[in-house]
Amino acid sequence: AGIPEDPVTGSTHATLVPYWSEKLGKTHLSAFQCSQRGGHLLCDLAGDRVLIAGRAKTFMKAEIYLSE
């Protein structure tokens, strides 16, 4: 029942990466989310930005038209 959630939470890791980067003295981190569906992430701290990579599946494609 319900809608399946993402196996990993990118917004949470965007907060965790700067914290652990400072604690561990590293800018490149590997993460694993221990949820039922789980997932692996590769994370980089690049200045004030967090870059997150991992496997993904296309759920939907769309085009948006904006009037001028």
C-alpha atoms as a printed R data frame, in Angstrom:
   type eleno elety resid chain resno      x      y       z
1  ATOM     1    CA   ALA     A     1  0.000  0.000   0.000
2  ATOM     2    CA   GLY     A     2  1.146  3.522  -0.599
3  ATOM     3    CA   ILE     A     3  3.668  4.976  -2.998
4  ATOM     4    CA   PRO     A     4  7.196  3.507  -2.957
5  ATOM     5    CA   GLU     A     5  9.710  6.134  -1.849
6  ATOM     6    CA   ASP     A     6 13.122  6.760  -3.385
7  ATOM     7    CA   PRO     A     7 15.602  4.108  -2.254
8  ATOM     8    CA   VAL     A     8 18.019  6.897  -1.252
9  ATOM     9    CA   THR     A     9 17.385 10.457  -0.140
10 ATOM    10    CA   GLY     A    10 19.540 12.939  -2.067
11 ATOM    11    CA   SER     A    11 18.460 15.961  -0.028
12 ATOM    12    CA   THR     A    12 19.559 14.252   3.190
13 ATOM    13    CA   HIS     A    13 22.943 13.365   1.724
14 ATOM    14    CA   ALA     A    14 23.377 16.967   0.544
15 ATOM    15    CA   THR     A    15 23.362 17.865   4.254
16 ATOM    16    CA   LEU     A    16 25.414 14.892   5.459
17 ATOM    17    CA   VAL     A    17 28.251 15.234   2.924
18 ATOM    18    CA   PRO     A    18 29.598 18.614   4.173
19 ATOM    19    CA   TYR     A    19 29.412 17.358   7.780
20 ATOM    20    CA   TRP     A    20 31.272 14.081   7.128
21 ATOM    21    CA   SER     A    21 33.658 15.739   4.683
22 ATOM    22    CA   GLU     A    22 34.839 18.051   7.450
23 ATOM    23    CA   LYS     A    23 34.975 15.264  10.068
24 ATOM    24    CA   LEU     A    24 36.906 12.858   7.811
25 ATOM    25    CA   GLY     A    25 39.018 15.420   5.934
26 ATOM    26    CA   LYS     A    26 37.804 14.081   2.561
27 ATOM    27    CA   THR     A    27 35.914 15.675  -0.310
28 ATOM    28    CA   HIS     A    28 35.017 12.399  -2.094
29 ATOM    29    CA   LEU     A    29 32.714 10.080  -0.139
30 ATOM    30    CA   SER     A    30 30.870  6.862  -0.850
31 ATOM    31    CA   ALA     A    31 27.516  6.412   0.889
32 ATOM    32    CA   PHE     A    32 25.033  3.594   1.400
33 ATOM    33    CA   GLN     A    33 21.497  4.152   2.618
34 ATOM    34    CA   CYS     A    34 20.367  1.260   4.810
35 ATOM    35    CA   SER     A    35 16.680  1.328   3.927
36 ATOM    36    CA   GLN     A    36 14.629 -1.653   2.808
37 ATOM    37    CA   ARG     A    37 15.336 -0.823  -0.846
38 ATOM    38    CA   GLY     A    38 18.772  0.675  -0.091
39 ATOM    39    CA   GLY     A    39 21.119  2.381  -2.497
40 ATOM    40    CA   HIS     A    40 24.708  3.496  -3.098
41 ATOM    41    CA   LEU     A    41 25.817  7.064  -3.777
42 ATOM    42    CA   LEU     A    42 29.075  8.671  -4.831
43 ATOM    43    CA   CYS     A    43 29.321 12.138  -3.301
44 ATOM    44    CA   ASP     A    44 31.758 14.999  -3.856
45 ATOM    45    CA   LEU     A    45 32.039 18.252  -1.958
46 ATOM    46    CA   ALA     A    46 32.978 20.939  -4.507
47 ATOM    47    CA   GLY     A    47 33.247 24.263  -2.700
48 ATOM    48    CA   ASP     A    48 29.765 25.098  -1.453
49 ATOM    49    CA   ARG     A    49 28.126 22.469  -3.681
50 ATOM    50    CA   VAL     A    50 27.475 18.784  -3.128
51 ATOM    51    CA   LEU     A    51 27.612 16.590  -6.230
52 ATOM    52    CA   ILE     A    52 25.728 13.313  -5.913
53 ATOM    53    CA   ALA     A    53 25.830 10.423  -8.390
54 ATOM    54    CA   GLY     A    54 24.226  7.017  -8.391
55 ATOM    55    CA   ARG     A    55 21.997  4.704 -10.362
56 ATOM    56    CA   ALA     A    56 18.637  6.027 -11.457
57 ATOM    57    CA   LYS     A    57 15.625  4.903 -13.424
58 ATOM    58    CA   THR     A    58 13.614  7.181 -15.701
59 ATOM    59    CA   PHE     A    59 10.114  7.437 -14.310
60 ATOM    60    CA   MET     A    60  8.623 10.041 -16.624
61 ATOM    61    CA   LYS     A    61  9.558 12.251 -19.563
62 ATOM    62    CA   ALA     A    62  7.755 15.467 -20.420
63 ATOM    63    CA   GLU     A    63  8.013 18.724 -22.309
64 ATOM    64    CA   ILE     A    64  6.993 22.072 -20.867
65 ATOM    65    CA   TYR     A    65  5.984 24.949 -23.111
66 ATOM    66    CA   LEU     A    66  6.097 28.466 -21.700
67 ATOM    67    CA   SER     A    67  4.383 31.386 -23.383
68 ATOM    68    CA   GLU     A    68  6.375 34.558 -23.764
